[in-house]
Structure formats: structure tokens, C-alpha cells
């Protein structure tokens, strides 16, 4: 389970926003990493961890790798949205 206040959580929230809370949307890495321009190594590490923990899935495409949310990732996003309100 990812830390609720850690960098991985921030990355997952960024992915949630990039896919607009949709499980069917696939986005390239640049769509959600631009919020962390100075943290390249940390971004890669967090993304690998989110994939390993099954919050995010990778999809190879012709041009580049894309990512989407799993059920667990979407549940985390919904939980975070509910906590804000």
C-alpha cells in the first residue's frame, strides 16, 4: 500500500487527474509527470512502484508507453476526492 502523503501518492493523484478519473483512458508519461519537472529519478521510481503495487498499468503503443489506472488506483483516487470534500 502506498503512503497516503508520499511522492507515490502525489504521482498517483497526478495520473488520476490526467485520465480524468477514468479507467478506460490511457495517457503518456509526460501527461502526468510535467508536474514534477525536477524529480526525474524519483518519478521513474514512483511509477515503477505504482505499477508493482498494481495501482497503474503500462500499455506499450507504437509511439510510446501509456499508462492507465487499475481498480485499486481508481479506488485510491476516489477515496482522496472524498477526503477533500
PyMOL Python script that loads the backbone (N, CA, C, O; Angstrom):
from pymol import cmd

cmd.read_pdbstr("""\
ATOM      1  N   UNK A   1       0.848  -1.194   0.000  1.00  0.00           N
ATOM      2  CA  UNK A   1       0.000   0.000   0.000  1.00  0.00           C
ATOM      3  C   UNK A   1       0.881   1.241   0.000  1.00  0.00           C
ATOM      4  O   UNK A   1       1.867   1.308   0.735  1.00  0.00           O
ATOM      5  N   UNK A   2       0.535   2.204  -0.806  1.00  0.00           N
ATOM      6  CA  UNK A   2       1.356   3.409  -0.894  1.00  0.00           C
ATOM      7  C   UNK A   2       1.065   4.347   0.267  1.00  0.00           C
ATOM      8  O   UNK A   2      -0.026   4.350   0.836  1.00  0.00           O
ATOM      9  N   UNK A   3       2.052   5.124   0.593  1.00  0.00           N
ATOM     10  CA  UNK A   3       1.888   6.112   1.656  1.00  0.00           C
ATOM     11  C   UNK A   3       0.916   7.188   1.187  1.00  0.00           C
ATOM     12  O   UNK A   3       1.049   7.704   0.077  1.00  0.00           O
ATOM     13  N   UNK A   4      -0.025   7.517   1.995  1.00  0.00           N
ATOM     14  CA  UNK A   4      -1.057   8.490   1.622  1.00  0.00           C
ATOM     15  C   UNK A   4      -0.489   9.902   1.431  1.00  0.00           C
ATOM     16  O   UNK A   4      -1.112  10.724   0.759  1.00  0.00           O
ATOM     17  N   UNK A   5       0.663  10.195   2.002  1.00  0.00           N
ATOM     18  CA  UNK A   5       1.199  11.538   1.892  1.00  0.00           C
ATOM     19  C   UNK A   5       2.550  11.567   1.174  1.00  0.00           C
ATOM     20  O   UNK A   5       3.217  12.601   1.167  1.00  0.00           O
ATOM     21  N   UNK A   6       2.957  10.466   0.580  1.00  0.00           N
ATOM     22  CA  UNK A   6       4.261  10.393  -0.057  1.00  0.00           C
ATOM     23  C   UNK A   6       4.259  10.801  -1.519  1.00  0.00           C
ATOM     24  O   UNK A   6       3.228  11.163  -2.086  1.00  0.00           O
ATOM     25  N   UNK A   7       5.429  10.733  -2.106  1.00  0.00           N
ATOM     26  CA  UNK A   7       5.604  11.100  -3.511  1.00  0.00           C
ATOM     27  C   UNK A   7       4.800  10.179  -4.422  1.00  0.00           C
ATOM     28  O   UNK A   7       4.251  10.626  -5.429  1.00  0.00           O
ATOM     29  N   UNK A   8       4.729   8.893  -4.072  1.00  0.00           N
ATOM     30  CA  UNK A   8       3.958   7.956  -4.883  1.00  0.00           C
ATOM     31  C   UNK A   8       2.483   8.338  -4.902  1.00  0.00           C
ATOM     32  O   UNK A   8       1.825   8.238  -5.938  1.00  0.00           O
ATOM     33  N   UNK A   9       1.972   8.769  -3.771  1.00  0.00           N
ATOM     34  CA  UNK A   9       0.579   9.212  -3.709  1.00  0.00           C
ATOM     35  C   UNK A   9       0.374  10.438  -4.589  1.00  0.00           C
ATOM     36  O   UNK A   9      -0.639  10.538  -5.281  1.00  0.00           O
ATOM     37  N   UNK A  10       1.318  11.367  -4.570  1.00  0.00           N
ATOM     38  CA  UNK A  10       1.227  12.559  -5.421  1.00  0.00           C
ATOM     39  C   UNK A  10       1.246  12.171  -6.899  1.00  0.00           C
ATOM     40  O   UNK A  10       0.518  12.740  -7.713  1.00  0.00           O
ATOM     41  N   UNK A  11       2.093  11.194  -7.231  1.00  0.00           N
ATOM     42  CA  UNK A  11       2.153  10.716  -8.619  1.00  0.00           C
ATOM     43  C   UNK A  11       0.826  10.083  -9.021  1.00  0.00           C
ATOM     44  O   UNK A  11       0.316  10.339 -10.111  1.00  0.00           O
ATOM     45  N   UNK A  12       0.270   9.257  -8.141  1.00  0.00           N
ATOM     46  CA  UNK A  12      -0.992   8.595  -8.467  1.00  0.00           C
ATOM     47  C   UNK A  12      -2.108   9.615  -8.645  1.00  0.00           C
ATOM     48  O   UNK A  12      -2.934   9.482  -9.548  1.00  0.00           O
ATOM     49  N   UNK A  13      -2.136  10.605  -7.813  1.00  0.00           N
ATOM     50  CA  UNK A  13      -3.146  11.664  -7.955  1.00  0.00           C
ATOM     51  C   UNK A  13      -2.954  12.403  -9.269  1.00  0.00           C
ATOM     52  O   UNK A  13      -3.934  12.765  -9.919  1.00  0.00           O
ATOM     53  N   UNK A  14      -1.719  12.632  -9.669  1.00  0.00           N
ATOM     54  CA  UNK A  14      -1.443  13.273 -10.953  1.00  0.00           C
ATOM     55  C   UNK A  14      -1.937  12.412 -12.109  1.00  0.00           C
ATOM     56  O   UNK A  14      -2.471  12.930 -13.090  1.00  0.00           O
ATOM     57  N   UNK A  15      -1.759  11.099 -11.995  1.00  0.00           N
ATOM     58  CA  UNK A  15      -2.263  10.180 -13.034  1.00  0.00           C
ATOM     59  C   UNK A  15      -3.785  10.215 -13.054  1.00  0.00           C
ATOM     60  O   UNK A  15      -4.389  10.231 -14.127  1.00  0.00           O
ATOM     61  N   UNK A  16      -4.412  10.228 -11.879  1.00  0.00           N
ATOM     62  CA  UNK A  16      -5.876  10.296 -11.785  1.00  0.00           C
ATOM     63  C   UNK A  16      -6.410  11.525 -12.517  1.00  0.00           C
ATOM     64  O   UNK A  16      -7.402  11.454 -13.242  1.00  0.00           O
ATOM     65  N   UNK A  17      -5.742  12.633 -12.313  1.00  0.00           N
ATOM     66  CA  UNK A  17      -6.166  13.870 -12.985  1.00  0.00           C
ATOM     67  C   UNK A  17      -5.953  13.779 -14.490  1.00  0.00           C
ATOM     68  O   UNK A  17      -6.786  14.239 -15.271  1.00  0.00           O
ATOM     69  N   UNK A  18      -4.839  13.187 -14.888  1.00  0.00           N
ATOM     70  CA  UNK A  18      -4.530  13.089 -16.323  1.00  0.00           C
ATOM     71  C   UNK A  18      -5.546  12.216 -17.056  1.00  0.00           C
ATOM     72  O   UNK A  18      -5.888  12.500 -18.203  1.00  0.00           O
ATOM     73  N   UNK A  19      -6.029  11.161 -16.409  1.00  0.00           N
ATOM     74  CA  UNK A  19      -7.016  10.289 -17.048  1.00  0.00           C
ATOM     75  C   UNK A  19      -8.447  10.700 -16.701  1.00  0.00           C
ATOM     76  O   UNK A  19      -9.405  10.049 -17.120  1.00  0.00           O
ATOM     77  N   UNK A  20      -8.583  11.762 -15.947  1.00  0.00           N
ATOM     78  CA  UNK A  20      -9.887  12.311 -15.550  1.00  0.00           C
ATOM     79  C   UNK A  20     -10.757  11.267 -14.849  1.00  0.00           C
ATOM     80  O   UNK A  20     -11.953  11.138 -15.113  1.00  0.00           O
ATOM     81  N   UNK A  21     -10.102  10.522 -13.938  1.00  0.00           N
ATOM     82  CA  UNK A  21     -10.789   9.518 -13.119  1.00  0.00           C
ATOM     83  C   UNK A  21     -11.474   8.439 -13.963  1.00  0.00           C
ATOM     84  O   UNK A  21     -12.514   7.911 -13.568  1.00  0.00           O
ATOM     85  N   UNK A  22     -10.906   8.116 -15.104  1.00  0.00           N
ATOM     86  CA  UNK A  22     -11.463   7.107 -15.987  1.00  0.00           C
ATOM     87  C   UNK A  22     -10.541   5.899 -16.045  1.00  0.00           C
ATOM     88  O   UNK A  22      -9.323   6.049 -16.141  1.00  0.00           O
ATOM     89  N   UNK A  23     -11.113   4.707 -15.988  1.00  0.00           N
ATOM     90  CA  UNK A  23     -10.303   3.501 -16.127  1.00  0.00           C
ATOM     91  C   UNK A  23      -9.988   3.199 -17.583  1.00  0.00           C
ATOM     92  O   UNK A  23      -9.063   2.437 -17.865  1.00  0.00           O
ATOM     93  N   UNK A  24     -10.724   3.771 -18.497  1.00  0.00           N
ATOM     94  CA  UNK A  24     -10.520   3.443 -19.909  1.00  0.00           C
ATOM     95  C   UNK A  24      -9.535   4.371 -20.611  1.00  0.00           C
ATOM     96  O   UNK A  24      -9.152   4.106 -21.751  1.00  0.00           O
ATOM     97  N   UNK A  25      -9.123   5.438 -19.963  1.00  0.00           N
ATOM     98  CA  UNK A  25      -8.196   6.386 -20.583  1.00  0.00           C
ATOM     99  C   UNK A  25      -6.755   5.930 -20.387  1.00  0.00           C
ATOM    100  O   UNK A  25      -6.375   5.491 -19.301  1.00  0.00           O
ATOM    101  N   UNK A  26      -5.966   6.036 -21.435  1.00  0.00           N
ATOM    102  CA  UNK A  26      -4.533   5.738 -21.381  1.00  0.00           C
ATOM    103  C   UNK A  26      -3.806   7.037 -21.694  1.00  0.00           C
ATOM    104  O   UNK A  26      -4.140   7.713 -22.666  1.00  0.00           O
ATOM    105  N   UNK A  27      -2.827   7.389 -20.890  1.00  0.00           N
ATOM    106  CA  UNK A  27      -2.093   8.628 -21.115  1.00  0.00           C
ATOM    107  C   UNK A  27      -0.598   8.358 -21.142  1.00  0.00           C
ATOM    108  O   UNK A  27      -0.111   7.455 -20.462  1.00  0.00           O
ATOM    109  N   UNK A  28       0.142   9.154 -21.941  1.00  0.00           N
ATOM    110  CA  UNK A  28       1.605   9.006 -21.946  1.00  0.00           C
ATOM    111  C   UNK A  28       2.192   9.579 -20.657  1.00  0.00           C
ATOM    112  O   UNK A  28       1.558  10.375 -19.964  1.00  0.00           O
ATOM    113  N   UNK A  29       3.399   9.158 -20.359  1.00  0.00           N
ATOM    114  CA  UNK A  29       4.064   9.572 -19.118  1.00  0.00           C
ATOM    115  C   UNK A  29       4.136  11.091 -18.985  1.00  0.00           C
ATOM    116  O   UNK A  29       3.939  11.622 -17.892  1.00  0.00           O
ATOM    117  N   UNK A  30       4.409  11.784 -20.060  1.00  0.00           N
ATOM    118  CA  UNK A  30       4.550  13.243 -19.978  1.00  0.00           C
ATOM    119  C   UNK A  30       3.257  13.934 -19.542  1.00  0.00           C
ATOM    120  O   UNK A  30       3.302  15.064 -19.057  1.00  0.00           O
ATOM    121  N   UNK A  31       2.114  13.281 -19.705  1.00  0.00           N
ATOM    122  CA  UNK A  31       0.831  13.873 -19.328  1.00  0.00           C
ATOM    123  C   UNK A  31       0.699  14.031 -17.819  1.00  0.00           C
ATOM    124  O   UNK A  31      -0.024  14.911 -17.351  1.00  0.00           O
ATOM    125  N   UNK A  32       1.382  13.195 -17.057  1.00  0.00           N
ATOM    126  CA  UNK A  32       1.260  13.296 -15.597  1.00  0.00           C
ATOM    127  C   UNK A  32       2.570  13.586 -14.889  1.00  0.00           C
ATOM    128  O   UNK A  32       2.568  13.804 -13.678  1.00  0.00           O
ATOM    129  N   UNK A  33       3.688  13.595 -15.602  1.00  0.00           N
ATOM    130  CA  UNK A  33       4.965  13.886 -14.940  1.00  0.00           C
ATOM    131  C   UNK A  33       5.396  15.336 -15.084  1.00  0.00           C
ATOM    132  O   UNK A  33       6.363  15.748 -14.444  1.00  0.00           O
ATOM    133  N   UNK A  34       4.725  16.104 -15.884  1.00  0.00           N
ATOM    134  CA  UNK A  34       5.133  17.508 -16.060  1.00  0.00           C
ATOM    135  C   UNK A  34       4.994  18.323 -14.774  1.00  0.00           C
ATOM    136  O   UNK A  34       5.575  19.400 -14.644  1.00  0.00           O
ATOM    137  N   UNK A  35       4.229  17.803 -13.842  1.00  0.00           N
ATOM    138  CA  UNK A  35       4.085  18.478 -12.540  1.00  0.00           C
ATOM    139  C   UNK A  35       5.330  18.319 -11.670  1.00  0.00           C
ATOM    140  O   UNK A  35       5.483  19.001 -10.656  1.00  0.00           O
ATOM    141  N   UNK A  36       6.221  17.405 -12.080  1.00  0.00           N
ATOM    142  CA  UNK A  36       7.426  17.097 -11.306  1.00  0.00           C
ATOM    143  C   UNK A  36       8.671  17.259 -12.178  1.00  0.00           C
ATOM    144  O   UNK A  36       9.415  16.294 -12.355  1.00  0.00           O
ATOM    145  N   UNK A  37       8.916  18.445 -12.724  1.00  0.00           N
ATOM    146  CA  UNK A  37       9.997  18.615 -13.703  1.00  0.00           C
ATOM    147  C   UNK A  37      11.404  18.380 -13.172  1.00  0.00           C
ATOM    148  O   UNK A  37      12.293  18.030 -13.948  1.00  0.00           O
ATOM    149  N   UNK A  38      11.629  18.558 -11.895  1.00  0.00           N
ATOM    150  CA  UNK A  38      12.980  18.422 -11.344  1.00  0.00           C
ATOM    151  C   UNK A  38      13.205  17.109 -10.598  1.00  0.00           C
ATOM    152  O   UNK A  38      14.221  16.942  -9.924  1.00  0.00           O
ATOM    153  N   UNK A  39      12.263  16.185 -10.717  1.00  0.00           N
ATOM    154  CA  UNK A  39      12.326  14.948  -9.951  1.00  0.00           C
ATOM    155  C   UNK A  39      12.364  13.715 -10.847  1.00  0.00           C
ATOM    156  O   UNK A  39      11.713  12.718 -10.534  1.00  0.00           O
ATOM    157  N   UNK A  40      13.096  13.752 -11.936  1.00  0.00           N
ATOM    158  CA  UNK A  40      13.111  12.677 -12.925  1.00  0.00           C
ATOM    159  C   UNK A  40      13.354  11.296 -12.363  1.00  0.00           C
ATOM    160  O   UNK A  40      12.608  10.365 -12.665  1.00  0.00           O
ATOM    161  N   UNK A  41      14.377  11.148 -11.557  1.00  0.00           N
ATOM    162  CA  UNK A  41      14.697   9.830 -10.987  1.00  0.00           C
ATOM    163  C   UNK A  41      13.610   9.379 -10.022  1.00  0.00           C
ATOM    164  O   UNK A  41      13.227   8.209 -10.011  1.00  0.00           O
ATOM    165  N   UNK A  42      13.119  10.305  -9.215  1.00  0.00           N
ATOM    166  CA  UNK A  42      12.078   9.967  -8.250  1.00  0.00           C
ATOM    167  C   UNK A  42      10.766   9.608  -8.960  1.00  0.00           C
ATOM    168  O   UNK A  42      10.030   8.735  -8.500  1.00  0.00           O
ATOM    169  N   UNK A  43      10.478  10.278 -10.072  1.00  0.00           N
ATOM    170  CA  UNK A  43       9.285   9.980 -10.865  1.00  0.00           C
ATOM    171  C   UNK A  43       9.347   8.546 -11.390  1.00  0.00           C
ATOM    172  O   UNK A  43       8.373   7.801 -11.276  1.00  0.00           O
ATOM    173  N   UNK A  44      10.475   8.162 -11.957  1.00  0.00           N
ATOM    174  CA  UNK A  44      10.637   6.806 -12.504  1.00  0.00           C
ATOM    175  C   UNK A  44      10.476   5.761 -11.405  1.00  0.00           C
ATOM    176  O   UNK A  44       9.817   4.740 -11.604  1.00  0.00           O
ATOM    177  N   UNK A  45      11.076   6.015 -10.256  1.00  0.00           N
ATOM    178  CA  UNK A  45      11.000   5.085  -9.134  1.00  0.00           C
ATOM    179  C   UNK A  45       9.558   4.953  -8.644  1.00  0.00           C
ATOM    180  O   UNK A  45       9.080   3.844  -8.405  1.00  0.00           O
ATOM    181  N   UNK A  46       8.871   6.080  -8.495  1.00  0.00           N
ATOM    182  CA  UNK A  46       7.484   6.064  -8.020  1.00  0.00           C
ATOM    183  C   UNK A  46       6.579   5.358  -9.025  1.00  0.00           C
ATOM    184  O   UNK A  46       5.692   4.599  -8.632  1.00  0.00           O
ATOM    185  N   UNK A  47       6.791   5.598 -10.307  1.00  0.00           N
ATOM    186  CA  UNK A  47       5.979   4.955 -11.333  1.00  0.00           C
ATOM    187  C   UNK A  47       6.178   3.436 -11.307  1.00  0.00           C
ATOM    188  O   UNK A  47       5.209   2.684 -11.406  1.00  0.00           O
ATOM    189  N   UNK A  48       7.413   2.988 -11.177  1.00  0.00           N
ATOM    190  CA  UNK A  48       7.679   1.546 -11.074  1.00  0.00           C
ATOM    191  C   UNK A  48       6.976   0.951  -9.850  1.00  0.00           C
ATOM    192  O   UNK A  48       6.425  -0.148  -9.915  1.00  0.00           O
ATOM    193  N   UNK A  49       7.002   1.680  -8.747  1.00  0.00           N
ATOM    194  CA  UNK A  49       6.353   1.195  -7.530  1.00  0.00           C
ATOM    195  C   UNK A  49       4.837   1.134  -7.696  1.00  0.00           C
ATOM    196  O   UNK A  49       4.209   0.177  -7.242  1.00  0.00           O
ATOM    197  N   UNK A  50       4.245   2.128  -8.332  1.00  0.00           N
ATOM    198  CA  UNK A  50       2.794   2.128  -8.563  1.00  0.00           C
ATOM    199  C   UNK A  50       2.384   0.967  -9.461  1.00  0.00           C
ATOM    200  O   UNK A  50       1.324   0.373  -9.266  1.00  0.00           O
ATOM    201  N   UNK A  51       3.217   0.647 -10.437  1.00  0.00           N
ATOM    202  CA  UNK A  51       2.953  -0.498 -11.308  1.00  0.00           C
ATOM    203  C   UNK A  51       3.100  -1.794 -10.513  1.00  0.00           C
ATOM    204  O   UNK A  51       2.261  -2.689 -10.611  1.00  0.00           O
ATOM    205  N   UNK A  52       4.167  -1.886  -9.731  1.00  0.00           N
ATOM    206  CA  UNK A  52       4.415  -3.082  -8.923  1.00  0.00           C
ATOM    207  C   UNK A  52       3.277  -3.333  -7.926  1.00  0.00           C
ATOM    208  O   UNK A  52       2.879  -4.476  -7.700  1.00  0.00           O
ATOM    209  N   UNK A  53       2.768  -2.261  -7.341  1.00  0.00           N
ATOM    210  CA  UNK A  53       1.682  -2.369  -6.370  1.00  0.00           C
ATOM    211  C   UNK A  53       0.306  -2.474  -7.035  1.00  0.00           C
ATOM    212  O   UNK A  53      -0.714  -2.549  -6.351  1.00  0.00           O
ATOM    213  N   UNK A  54       0.285  -2.479  -8.345  1.00  0.00           N
ATOM    214  CA  UNK A  54      -0.932  -2.654  -9.159  1.00  0.00           C
ATOM    215  C   UNK A  54      -1.961  -1.522  -9.006  1.00  0.00           C
ATOM    216  O   UNK A  54      -3.169  -1.757  -8.984  1.00  0.00           O
ATOM    217  N   UNK A  55      -1.454  -0.308  -8.903  1.00  0.00           N
ATOM    218  CA  UNK A  55      -2.329   0.864  -8.944  1.00  0.00           C
ATOM    219  C   UNK A  55      -2.419   1.402 -10.374  1.00  0.00           C
ATOM    220  O   UNK A  55      -3.394   2.053 -10.750  1.00  0.00           O
ATOM    221  N   UNK A  56      -1.382   1.116 -11.156  1.00  0.00           N
ATOM    222  CA  UNK A  56      -1.264   1.633 -12.525  1.00  0.00           C
ATOM    223  C   UNK A  56      -0.822   0.490 -13.436  1.00  0.00           C
ATOM    224  O   UNK A  56      -0.073  -0.393 -13.017  1.00  0.00           O
ATOM    225  N   UNK A  57      -1.292   0.513 -14.690  1.00  0.00           N
ATOM    226  CA  UNK A  57      -0.866  -0.466 -15.692  1.00  0.00           C
ATOM    227  C   UNK A  57      -0.148   0.255 -16.827  1.00  0.00           C
ATOM    228  O   UNK A  57      -0.460   1.399 -17.158  1.00  0.00           O
ATOM    229  N   UNK A  58       0.822  -0.442 -17.414  1.00  0.00           N
ATOM    230  CA  UNK A  58       1.542   0.062 -18.585  1.00  0.00           C
ATOM    231  C   UNK A  58       0.928  -0.537 -19.843  1.00  0.00           C
ATOM    232  O   UNK A  58       0.463  -1.677 -19.845  1.00  0.00           O
ATOM    233  N   UNK A  59       0.937   0.255 -20.914  1.00  0.00           N
ATOM    234  CA  UNK A  59       0.467  -0.223 -22.207  1.00  0.00           C
ATOM    235  C   UNK A  59       1.449   0.228 -23.282  1.00  0.00           C
ATOM    236  O   UNK A  59       1.539   1.419 -23.581  1.00  0.00           O
ATOM    237  N   UNK A  60       2.182  -0.712 -23.863  1.00  0.00           N
ATOM    238  CA  UNK A  60       3.084  -0.317 -24.947  1.00  0.00           C
ATOM    239  C   UNK A  60       2.262   0.042 -26.183  1.00  0.00           C
ATOM    240  O   UNK A  60       1.342  -0.685 -26.557  1.00  0.00           O
ATOM    241  N   UNK A  61       2.593   1.143 -26.801  1.00  0.00           N
ATOM    242  CA  UNK A  61       1.940   1.551 -28.042  1.00  0.00           C
ATOM    243  C   UNK A  61       3.011   1.767 -29.088  1.00  0.00           C
ATOM    244  O   UNK A  61       4.201   1.648 -28.799  1.00  0.00           O
ATOM    245  N   UNK A  62       2.607   2.076 -30.273  1.00  0.00           N
ATOM    246  CA  UNK A  62       3.564   2.296 -31.356  1.00  0.00           C
ATOM    247  C   UNK A  62       4.539   3.410 -31.055  1.00  0.00           C
ATOM    248  O   UNK A  62       5.738   3.272 -31.297  1.00  0.00           O
ATOM    249  N   UNK A  63       4.045   4.500 -30.536  1.00  0.00           N
ATOM    250  CA  UNK A  63       4.888   5.668 -30.313  1.00  0.00           C
ATOM    251  C   UNK A  63       5.585   5.688 -28.969  1.00  0.00           C
ATOM    252  O   UNK A  63       6.778   5.980 -28.887  1.00  0.00           O
ATOM    253  N   UNK A  64       4.844   5.378 -27.912  1.00  0.00           N
ATOM    254  CA  UNK A  64       5.402   5.460 -26.567  1.00  0.00           C
ATOM    255  C   UNK A  64       4.563   4.638 -25.599  1.00  0.00           C
ATOM    256  O   UNK A  64       3.479   4.164 -25.939  1.00  0.00           O
ATOM    257  N   UNK A  65       5.074   4.481 -24.414  1.00  0.00           N
ATOM    258  CA  UNK A  65       4.353   3.756 -23.375  1.00  0.00           C
ATOM    259  C   UNK A  65       3.236   4.648 -22.833  1.00  0.00           C
ATOM    260  O   UNK A  65       3.438   5.843 -22.620  1.00  0.00           O
ATOM    261  N   UNK A  66       2.067   4.065 -22.613  1.00  0.00           N
ATOM    262  CA  UNK A  66       0.976   4.798 -21.980  1.00  0.00           C
ATOM    263  C   UNK A  66       0.593   4.072 -20.692  1.00  0.00           C
ATOM    264  O   UNK A  66       0.967   2.919 -20.475  1.00  0.00           O
ATOM    265  N   UNK A  67      -0.154   4.768 -19.852  1.00  0.00           N
ATOM    266  CA  UNK A  67      -0.493   4.246 -18.532  1.00  0.00           C
ATOM    267  C   UNK A  67      -1.968   4.479 -18.252  1.00  0.00           C
ATOM    268  O   UNK A  67      -2.562   5.437 -18.749  1.00  0.00           O
ATOM    269  N   UNK A  68      -2.552   3.600 -17.456  1.00  0.00           N
ATOM    270  CA  UNK A  68      -3.927   3.798 -17.006  1.00  0.00           C
ATOM    271  C   UNK A  68      -4.077   3.267 -15.588  1.00  0.00           C
ATOM    272  O   UNK A  68      -3.171   2.627 -15.053  1.00  0.00           O
ATOM    273  N   UNK A  69      -5.220   3.535 -14.990  1.00  0.00           N
ATOM    274  CA  UNK A  69      -5.492   3.129 -13.606  1.00  0.00           C
ATOM    275  C   UNK A  69      -6.054   1.716 -13.549  1.00  0.00           C
ATOM    276  O   UNK A  69      -6.772   1.282 -14.451  1.00  0.00           O
ATOM    277  N   UNK A  70      -5.724   1.017 -12.494  1.00  0.00           N
ATOM    278  CA  UNK A  70      -6.365  -0.261 -12.195  1.00  0.00           C
ATOM    279  C   UNK A  70      -7.549   0.036 -11.272  1.00  0.00           C
ATOM    280  O   UNK A  70      -7.790   1.186 -10.906  1.00  0.00           O
ATOM    281  N   UNK A  71      -8.274  -1.002 -10.906  1.00  0.00           N
ATOM    282  CA  UNK A  71      -9.372  -0.810  -9.951  1.00  0.00           C
ATOM    283  C   UNK A  71      -8.865  -0.233  -8.640  1.00  0.00           C
ATOM    284  O   UNK A  71      -9.507   0.631  -8.042  1.00  0.00           O
ATOM    285  N   UNK A  72      -7.699  -0.719  -8.193  1.00  0.00           N
ATOM    286  CA  UNK A  72      -7.122  -0.223  -6.938  1.00  0.00           C
ATOM    287  C   UNK A  72      -6.723   1.251  -7.054  1.00  0.00           C
ATOM    288  O   UNK A  72      -6.935   2.034  -6.128  1.00  0.00           O
ATOM    289  N   UNK A  73      -6.154   1.615  -8.184  1.00  0.00           N
ATOM    290  CA  UNK A  73      -5.757   3.007  -8.411  1.00  0.00           C
ATOM    291  C   UNK A  73      -6.957   3.932  -8.434  1.00  0.00           C
ATOM    292  O   UNK A  73      -6.926   5.020  -7.859  1.00  0.00           O
ATOM    293  N   UNK A  74      -8.006   3.499  -9.096  1.00  0.00           N
ATOM    294  CA  UNK A  74      -9.227   4.302  -9.163  1.00  0.00           C
ATOM    295  C   UNK A  74      -9.865   4.431  -7.783  1.00  0.00           C
ATOM    296  O   UNK A  74     -10.358   5.499  -7.423  1.00  0.00           O
ATOM    297  N   UNK A  75      -9.855   3.344  -7.010  1.00  0.00           N
ATOM    298  CA  UNK A  75     -10.408   3.399  -5.644  1.00  0.00           C
ATOM    299  C   UNK A  75      -9.630   4.392  -4.794  1.00  0.00           C
ATOM    300  O   UNK A  75     -10.222   5.148  -4.024  1.00  0.00           O
ATOM    301  N   UNK A  76      -8.291   4.396  -4.929  1.00  0.00           N
ATOM    302  CA  UNK A  76      -7.467   5.349  -4.186  1.00  0.00           C
ATOM    303  C   UNK A  76      -7.855   6.781  -4.567  1.00  0.00           C
ATOM    304  O   UNK A  76      -8.009   7.639  -3.698  1.00  0.00           O
ATOM    305  N   UNK A  77      -8.008   7.028  -5.848  1.00  0.00           N
ATOM    306  CA  UNK A  77      -8.365   8.374  -6.320  1.00  0.00           C
ATOM    307  C   UNK A  77      -9.714   8.811  -5.756  1.00  0.00           C
ATOM    308  O   UNK A  77      -9.866   9.939  -5.287  1.00  0.00           O
ATOM    309  N   UNK A  78     -10.671   7.923  -5.807  1.00  0.00           N
ATOM    310  CA  UNK A  78     -11.999   8.260  -5.287  1.00  0.00           C
ATOM    311  C   UNK A  78     -11.950   8.541  -3.789  1.00  0.00           C
ATOM    312  O   UNK A  78     -12.621   9.448  -3.296  1.00  0.00           O
ATOM    313  N   UNK A  79     -11.155   7.762  -3.076  1.00  0.00           N
ATOM    314  CA  UNK A  79     -11.005   7.977  -1.636  1.00  0.00           C
ATOM    315  C   UNK A  79     -10.394   9.351  -1.357  1.00  0.00           C
ATOM    316  O   UNK A  79     -10.833  10.048  -0.442  1.00  0.00           O
ATOM    317  N   UNK A  80      -9.396   9.741  -2.130  1.00  0.00           N
ATOM    318  CA  UNK A  80      -8.742  11.038  -1.943  1.00  0.00           C
ATOM    319  C   UNK A  80      -9.709  12.175  -2.258  1.00  0.00           C
ATOM    320  O   UNK A  80      -9.699  13.196  -1.571  1.00  0.00           O
ATOM    321  N   UNK A  81     -10.541  12.016  -3.282  1.00  0.00           N
ATOM    322  CA  UNK A  81     -11.526  13.042  -3.635  1.00  0.00           C
ATOM    323  C   UNK A  81     -12.544  13.200  -2.510  1.00  0.00           C
ATOM    324  O   UNK A  81     -12.923  14.319  -2.166  1.00  0.00           O
ATOM    325  N   UNK A  82     -12.986  12.088  -1.938  1.00  0.00           N
ATOM    326  CA  UNK A  82     -13.964  12.147  -0.853  1.00  0.00           C
ATOM    327  C   UNK A  82     -13.388  12.823   0.375  1.00  0.00           C
ATOM    328  O   UNK A  82     -14.105  13.534   1.079  1.00  0.00           O
ATOM    329  N   UNK A  83     -12.105  12.616   0.648  1.00  0.00           N
ATOM    330  CA  UNK A  83     -11.465  13.243   1.813  1.00  0.00           C
ATOM    331  C   UNK A  83     -11.382  14.751   1.659  1.00  0.00           C
ATOM    332  O   UNK A  83     -11.398  15.478   2.653  1.00  0.00           O
ATOM    333  N   UNK A  84     -11.293  15.232   0.421  1.00  0.00           N
ATOM    334  CA  UNK A  84     -11.204  16.681   0.188  1.00  0.00           C
ATOM    335  C   UNK A  84     -12.531  17.368   0.445  1.00  0.00           C
ATOM    336  O   UNK A  84     -12.561  18.551   0.781  1.00  0.00           O
ATOM    337  N   UNK A  85     -13.631  16.639   0.290  1.00  0.00           N
ATOM    338  CA  UNK A  85     -14.955  17.261   0.420  1.00  0.00           C
ATOM    339  C   UNK A  85     -15.576  16.994   1.729  1.00  0.00           C
ATOM    340  O   UNK A  85     -16.690  17.449   1.989  1.00  0.00           O
TER     341      UNK A  85
END
""", "prot")
cmd.dss("prot")
cmd.show_as("cartoon", "prot")
cmd.util.cbc("prot")
cmd.orient("prot")
